Amino acid sequence: MPPDGQLPVLTTPVPVAGAIDPLRTVHNSVYSEEAFALETERLFRRAWYLLCHDSEVPASGSFLRRRLGGDPVLVLRGADGAVRGFHNVCRHRGCLVVPEERGCARALVCPYHHWSYSTTDGSLLGVPHEEAYDGSGFARGDFGLVPLRCESVHGFVFGCIDEQAPPVAEYLGPDVLQVMESPLSRLALEVFHVESTPFAANWKTFAENIRDGYHVPFVHPWLRRSSPPQPYTLLGNHHAVQQLRLAREAVTEEEWLTTTSHPLPGMEGGAGYVLTIFPDSLIIVRSGEVHTMTVTPLSAAASTLEIRVLGVAGEPPEVRRARQACYDLWSARQPPEDVEVLQYQQQGLASRSVQVSLVARGGDATAGRRGDDNRLRQFWAGWRAYMGVTANEVPPDPAVTR
């Protein structure tokens, strides 16, 4: 027994066995509070994020509250028909201008002191008892809502805080834009179903999971039967696409007819693809429906998963029911299964003894079938580029860069 009854402190982690390339390993430090703080500045506030679909702000004055880079933001449609973004912060005392998740208003009125703002350009419209500011240098024109960069691609609205970032089309790159051409460029889509699920895990566990085909047969028994492995391709700018093919023999004839009887224009029954947009968004196109999956990072160990299911605007109720049935049958059971294992993973990542995990399966080909880790390594390459580090870990001093 050591002096004074003190036990020795064990600080040496369990080493990784074998001569593994360090870039095929991930250190637990990337899931820490220190990493999250660094990501907020270097990644969350510089990358483009999929915020919503423009059908969610259908009319003049329609707004949707979102969160981006840790900031509360708004997406809204102005009287001129344009979709814009603003920081959801009153310029008076910092209150949320819009506390509601969504709605429609002629003007945006802060609930605290009732400063009001234009839904078209965010300009400050009204200040109760404005004369009290006489002689202070206050001018309405200086205190409109702070704009947020918002750009749309085939109706999907992306936001970015960094004014120096390239346009979203350049961020996505020609490969992604080409994938989105079919069939999204030919459709007037609208969101008809939204799900929001909080989960107790780091956002990167989801970003890894959506690129990880290795887990599919074990976590998703339904997919093992119904969605045989199809080719994937790594695209430019750290994005990727996975082809889909639904197995007719996995369902009853009635289920097959219900979910494939109204294919999207240009889509073959049972076909589709998963478009992975760095860092953590999915656009999933099946023959009968489209849905998106996005994650909002809340802290190093808490996130929110949002799913939006889309159909063709103005379609008959029976067609909309078929699209909902398509999502329910082929996709709805997967997020709860993933959330469960991601929360188990988060608990394991808290270990101070076992601090390294592997992304070492398969070679570094840019195409293949699900199961290898090259898609995960592609994600980590993008993460390193934004974070300014040379390994999949956070240096003891975050100021250390390349």
Secondary structure, DSSP 4 states (H G I P E B T S, - for coil): --GGGPPPPP-PPPPPPS---GGGEEEGGGGSHHHHHHHIIIIITTS-EEEEEGGGS-STTEEEEEEETTEEEEEEE-TTS-EEEEE---TTT---S--SSEEE-SEEE-TTT--EEETTT--EEE-TTGGGGTTTT--GGG-SPPEEEEEEETTEEEEES-TTSPPHHHHHHHHHHHHHHTTGGG--EEEEEEEEEEESS-HHHHHHHTT--TTHHHH-HHHHHHS---EEEE-GGG-EEEEEE--GGGS-HHHHHHHHSSPPTT--TTEEEEEEETTTEEEEEESS-EEEEEEEEEETTEEEEEEEEEEETT--HHHHHHHHHHHHHHTTTHHHHHHHHHHHHHHHHT-SS--EEE---S---SEEETT-SHHHHHHHHHHHHHHT-SSSS--SSTT---
